[in-house]
């Protein structure tokens, strides 16, 4: 099979196998729209609290909005209680027209873990099973009430284990399969590693062998370039690659990777293309959040968009002080018709 190919998740058919991971503080609909524009096959929202959903949090609902150009997208929810996750999943289906629900079984942040969610599910396969089963049942129940929509697939993202002494990827994979998950993403680091050290791609390969084609398996961790994405697909046999930190501030990663997987080469985007993309993201964020909040949040993103620009350090000193859209326009005016750059 070609390295870049269509993927089917339950009854959801996608035209490619390069995905954007749910990244807190990044995977809002503005950034997802840029990733789709650059070829991302599928994107997932920032993680959404099932508990907050059941309490009617308006801010939580905003996180679930579809990007204007997304033909299909997934909403990721987290929680440590199966009943709450059931109700939260039903609310996701009622309040959005998402094509998939993803369960967060990998976030290592202490406050998430303490609630019984995120990486705690990797530590406790029985809890993972109960939660996947409850979300799957919510999807099936909703489908009976709304047959025109059909069964919305349920996926889960896990880590390889709690720490090096407690690798539970096998038990968690079996739990997810038994509970009816339609796809599995493995970030092959432990909770103890956080985002440090190296991902163990050998675990990805073993999960692919364990699943034996029953559901798609997607790989995450240390895929941050076209070359590493190709290597992951070749060495592990995963059905697709989920870009996370590598895509932060670089939606063009999807276009470069598609080109590399299909043609064996890729071209760099120009500085003006990168800066223009940043302004498109800023404009959509202003619509969603207002100028003040959008400009504050875009500081870190424009720092990333300016990567590779000569004298970038001085530029980023200006960016972290920008408060208005005009501030950004003044800072980046010289770069809107600049030559191509290379990415490291």
For each residue, the residues with C-beta under 8 A, 3 or more apart:
1: 5
2: 5 261 262
3: 230 233 234 261
4: 16 17 18 258 261 262
5: 1 2 16 17
6: 13 14 15 16 17
7: 13 14 16 17 41 216 239 240
8: 11 12 13 14 216
9: 12 14 100 153 155 182 183 216
10: 100 151 152 153 154 182 183
11: 8 150 151 153
12: 8 9 72 99 100 153
13: 6 7 8
14: 6 7 8 9 17 41 42 72
15: 6 41
16: 4 5 6 7 39 41 42 240 258
17: 4 5 6 7 14 41 218 239 240 241
18: 4 39 40 41 229 240 241 243 254 257 258
19: 40 41 42 43 44 218 240 241 242 243
20: 23 27 32 35 40 42 43 44 242 243 247 254
21: 27 44 157 185 220 242 243 244 247
22: 27 44 45 46 47 74 76 102 104 157
23: 20 26 27 46 244 245 247 248
24: 27 46 47 107
25: 46 297 300
26: 23 31 46 248 301
27: 20 21 22 23 24 31 32 43 44 45 46
28: 31 32 45 46 63 285 288
29: 32 33 45 65 66 67 68 70 284 288
30: 33 34 67 281 282 284 285 288
31: 26 27 28 34 35 251 281 301
32: 20 27 28 29 35 36 40 43 45 67 70 73
33: 29 30 36 37 67 68 69 70 280 281 284
34: 30 31 37 38 251 277 280 281
35: 20 31 32 38 39 40 43 247 251 254
36: 32 33 39 40 43 67 69 70 71
37: 33 34 69 251
38: 34 35 251 252 253 254 255
39: 16 18 35 36 254 255 257 258
40: 18 19 20 32 35 36 43 251 254
41: 7 14 15 16 17 18 19 240
42: 14 16 19 20 72 73 74 100
43: 19 20 27 32 35 36 40 67 70 73 74
44: 19 20 21 22 27 73 74 75 76 100 102
45: 22 27 28 29 32 48 63 64 73 74 75 76
46: 22 23 24 25 26 27 28 63 76
47: 22 24 76 77 78 104 107 112
48: 45 52 53 60 63 64 75 76 77 78 88 92
49: 52 53 57 60 77 78 79 88
50: 53 54 77 78 79 81 84 85 87 88 89
51: 54 55 79 81 84 88 115
52: 48 49 55 57 59 60
53: 48 49 50 56 57 60 61 77 87 88 91 92
54: 50 51 84 87 88 91
55: 51 52
56: 53
57: 49 52 53 60 61
58: 61 62
59: 52 62 63
60: 48 49 52 53 57 63 64
61: 53 57 58 64 65 95
62: 58 59 65 288
63: 28 45 46 48 59 60
64: 45 48 60 61 75 92 95 96 98
65: 29 61 62 96 288
66: 29 70 73 96 97 98
67: 29 30 32 33 36 43 70 73
68: 29 33 284
69: 33 36 37
70: 29 32 33 36 43 66 67 73
71: 36
72: 12 14 42 99 100
73: 32 42 43 44 45 66 67 70 98 99 100
74: 22 42 43 44 45 98 99 100 101 102 155
75: 44 45 48 64 92 96 98 100 101 102
76: 22 44 45 46 47 48 101 102 103 104 157
77: 47 48 49 50 53 85 88 89 92 101 102 103 104 135
78: 47 48 49 50 103 104 107 112 117 118
79: 49 50 51 84 85 88 115 116 117 131
80: 84 115 116 117 120 121 127 131
81: 50 51 84 85 116
82: 85 86 127 130 131 133 134
83: 86 87 134
84: 50 51 54 79 80 81 87 88
85: 50 77 79 81 82 88 89 103 131 134 135 138
86: 82 83 89 90 134 135 137 138
87: 50 53 54 83 84 90 91 138
88: 48 49 50 51 53 54 77 79 84 85 91 92
89: 50 77 85 86 92 93 101 134 135 138 139 154
90: 86 87 93 94 138 141 142
91: 53 54 87 88 94 95
92: 48 53 64 75 77 88 89 95 96 98 101
93: 89 90 96 98 101 138 139 142 146 149 152
94: 90 91 142
95: 61 64 91 92
96: 64 65 66 75 92 93
97: 66
98: 64 66 73 74 75 92 93 101 152
99: 12 72 73 74 152 153
100: 9 10 12 42 44 72 73 74 75 152 153 154 155 182
101: 74 75 76 77 89 92 93 98 135 139 152 153 154 155
102: 22 44 74 75 76 77 154 155 156 157 185
103: 76 77 78 85 121 131 132 135 154 155 156 157
104: 22 47 76 77 78 107 112 117 118 121 157
105: 118 119 121 122 128 156 157 158 159 172
106: 118 119 122 157 158 159 187 191
107: 24 47 78 104 112 113 117 118 119
108: 112 113 118 119 159 191 193 194 195
109: 112 113 118
110: 113 114
111: 114 115
112: 47 78 104 107 108 109 115 117 118 119 120
113: 107 108 109 110 116 117 118 119 120 191
114: 110 111
115: 51 79 80 111 112 118 120
116: 79 80 81 113 120 121 127
117: 78 79 80 104 107 112 113 120 121
118: 78 104 105 106 107 108 109 112 113 115 121
119: 105 106 107 108 112 113 122 123 159 162 191
120: 80 112 113 115 116 117 123 124 127
121: 80 103 104 105 116 117 118 124 125 127 128 131 158 172
122: 105 106 119 125 128 158 159 160 161 162 168 169 172 191
123: 119 120 161 162 166 168 191
124: 120 121 127 128
125: 121 122 128 129 168 171 172 174 175
126: 129 130 175
127: 80 82 116 120 121 124 130 131
128: 105 121 122 124 125 131 132 156 158 172 175 176 179
129: 125 126 132 133 175 176 178 179
130: 82 126 127 133 134 179
131: 79 80 82 85 103 121 127 128 134 135 179
132: 103 128 129 135 136 154 156 175 176 179 180 181
133: 82 129 130 136 137 179 180
134: 82 83 85 86 89 130 131 137 138
135: 77 85 86 89 101 103 131 132 138 139 154
136: 132 133 139 140 154 179 180 181
137: 86 133 134 140 141
138: 85 86 87 89 90 93 134 135 141 142
139: 89 93 101 135 136 142 143 151 152 153 154
140: 136 137 143 144 151
141: 90 137 138 144 145
142: 90 93 94 138 139 145 146 149 152
143: 139 140 146 147 149 150 151 152
144: 140 141 147
145: 141 142
146: 93 142 143 149
147: 143 144 150
148:
149: 93 142 143 146 152
150: 11 143 147
151: 10 11 139 140 143
152: 10 93 98 99 100 101 139 142 143 149
153: 9 10 11 12 99 100 101 139 182 183
154: 10 89 100 101 102 103 132 135 136 139 180 181 182
155: 9 74 100 101 102 103 181 182 183 184 185
156: 102 103 105 128 132 176 181 183 184 185
157: 21 22 76 102 103 104 105 106 184 185 186 187 220 242
158: 105 106 121 122 128 169 172 173 176 184 185 186 187
159: 105 106 108 119 122 169 186 187 188 189 190 191
160: 122 167 168 169 186 187 188 189 190 200 203
161: 122 123 164 166 167 168 169 190 191
162: 119 122 123 166 168 190 191 192
163: 166 190 191 192
164: 161 167 190 192
165:
166: 123 161 162 163 190
167: 160 161 164 170 190 203
168: 122 123 125 160 161 162 171 172
169: 122 158 159 160 161 172 173 186 188 203 206 207
170: 167 173 174 206 207 210
171: 125 168 174 175
172: 105 121 122 125 128 158 168 169 175 176
173: 158 169 170 176 177 184 186 207 210 211
174: 125 170 171 177 178 210
175: 125 126 128 129 132 171 172 178 179
176: 128 129 132 156 158 172 173 179 181 184
177: 173 174 181 184 211 214 215
178: 129 174 175
179: 128 129 130 131 132 133 136 175 176
180: 132 133 136 154
181: 132 136 154 155 156 176 177 184 215
182: 9 10 100 153 154 155 215
183: 9 10 153 155 156 215 216 217 218
184: 155 156 157 158 173 176 177 181 207 211 215 216 217 218
185: 21 102 155 156 157 158 217 218 219 220 242
186: 157 158 159 160 169 173 203 204 207 217 218 219 220 221 238
187: 106 157 158 159 160 199 220 221 244
188: 159 160 169 199 200 201 202 203 204 219 220 221
189: 159 160 193 194 195 197 199 200 221
190: 159 160 161 162 163 164 166 167 193
191: 106 108 113 119 122 123 159 161 162 163 194
192: 162 163 164
193: 108 189 190 196 197
194: 108 189 191
195: 108 189 245
196: 193
197: 189 193
198: 222
199: 187 188 189 220 221 222
200: 160 188 189 203 204
201: 188 204 205 219 221 222 232 235 236
202: 188 205 206 236
203: 160 167 169 186 188 200 206 207
204: 186 188 200 201 207 208 217 219 232 236 238
205: 201 202 208 209 235 236 237
206: 169 170 202 203 209 210
207: 169 170 173 184 186 203 204 210 211 217
208: 204 205 211 217 236 237 238
209: 205 206 212 237
210: 170 173 174 206 207
211: 173 177 184 207 208 214 215 217
212: 209
213:
214: 177 211
215: 177 181 182 183 184 211
216: 7 8 9 183 184 239 240
217: 183 184 185 186 204 207 208 211 238 239
218: 17 19 183 184 185 186 238 239 240 241 242
219: 185 186 188 201 204 223 232 233 236 238 240 241 242
220: 21 157 185 186 187 188 199 223 241 242 243 244
221: 186 187 188 189 199 201 244
222: 198 199 201 228 232
223: 219 220 228 229 232 241 242 243 246
224: 228 243 245 246 253
225: 228 229 246 253 257 343
226: 229 230 253 256 257 259 260 261 266
227: 230 231 260
228: 222 223 224 225 231 232 246
229: 18 223 225 226 232 233 241 243 257 260 261
230: 3 226 227 233 234 257 260 261
231: 227 228 234 235
232: 201 204 219 222 223 228 229 235 236 238 241
233: 3 219 229 230 236 237 238 241 261
234: 3 230 231
235: 201 205 231 232
236: 201 202 204 205 208 219 232 233
237: 205 208 209 233
238: 186 204 208 217 218 219 232 233 241
239: 7 17 216 217 218
240: 7 16 17 18 19 41 216 218 219
241: 17 18 19 218 219 220 223 229 232 233 238 257
242: 19 20 21 157 185 218 219 220 223
243: 18 19 20 21 220 223 224 229 246 247 253 254 257
244: 21 23 187 220 221 247 248
245: 23 195 224 248
246: 223 224 225 228 243 250 253
247: 20 21 23 35 243 244 250 251 253 254
248: 23 26 244 245 304
249: 300 301 303 304 305 307
250: 246 247 253 304 307 343
251: 31 34 35 37 38 40 247 254 277
252: 38 255 256 269 273 274 277 343
253: 38 224 225 226 243 246 247 250 256 257
254: 18 20 35 38 39 40 243 247 251 257 258
255: 38 39 252 258 259 266 269
256: 226 252 253 259 260 266 267 268 269 343
257: 18 39 225 226 229 230 241 243 253 254 260 261 266
258: 4 16 18 39 254 255 261 262
259: 226 255 256 262 263 265 266 267
260: 226 227 229 230 256 257 263 264 265 266
261: 2 3 4 226 229 230 233 257 258
262: 2 4 258 259
263: 259 260 266
264: 260
265: 259 260
266: 226 255 256 257 259 260 263
267: 256 259 340
268: 256 340 341 342 343
269: 252 255 256 273 274 340 341
270: 273 274 338 339 340 341
271: 274 275 308 309 335 338 339 340 341
272: 275 276 335 336 337 338
273: 252 269 270 276 277
274: 252 269 270 271 277 278 305 306 308 341
275: 271 272 278 279 305 306 332 335 336 338
276: 272 273 279 280 336
277: 34 251 252 273 274 280 281 305
278: 274 275 281 282 298 301 302 305 328 332
279: 275 276 282 283 328 329 332
280: 33 34 276 277 283 284
281: 30 31 33 34 277 278 284 285 298 301
282: 30 278 279 285 286 294 295 298 302 325 328
283: 279 280 286 287 325
284: 29 30 33 68 280 281 287 288
285: 28 30 281 282 288 289 293 294 297 298
286: 282 283 289 290 291 294 295 325
287: 283 284
288: 28 29 30 62 65 284 285 294
289: 285 286 293 294 297
290: 286 293 294
291: 286 294 295 324 325
292: 295 296 323
293: 285 289 290 296 297
294: 282 285 286 288 289 290 291 297 298
295: 282 286 291 292 298 299 322 323 324 325 327 328
296: 292 293 299 323
297: 25 285 289 293 294 300 301
298: 278 281 282 285 294 295 301 302 322 328
299: 295 296 302 303 319 320 322
300: 25 249 297 303 304
301: 26 31 249 278 281 297 298 304 305
302: 278 282 298 299 305 306 319 322 328 331 332
303: 249 299 300 306 307 316 319 320
304: 248 249 250 300 301 307
305: 249 274 275 277 278 301 302
306: 274 275 302 303 309 312 315 316 319 332 335
307: 249 250 303 304 312 343
308: 271 274 312 341 342 343 344
309: 271 306 312 315 335 338 341
310:
311: 314 315
312: 306 307 308 309 315 316
313: 316 317
314: 311 317 318
315: 306 309 311 312 318 319 331
316: 303 306 312 313 319 320
317: 313 314 320 321
318: 314 315 321 322 331
319: 299 302 303 306 315 316 322 328 331
320: 299 303 316 317
321: 317 318 327
322: 295 298 299 302 318 319 327 328 331
323: 292 295 296 327
324: 291 295 327 328
325: 282 283 286 291 295 328 329
326: 329 330
327: 295 321 322 323 324 330 331
328: 278 279 282 295 298 302 319 322 324 325 331 332
329: 279 325 326 332 333
330: 326 327 333
331: 302 315 318 319 322 327 328
332: 275 278 279 302 306 328 329 335 336
333: 329 330 336
334: 338
335: 271 272 275 306 309 332 338
336: 272 275 276 332 333
337: 272
338: 270 271 272 275 309 334 335 341
339: 270 271
340: 267 268 269 270 271
341: 268 269 270 271 274 308 309 338
342: 268 308
343: 225 250 252 256 268 307 308
344: 308
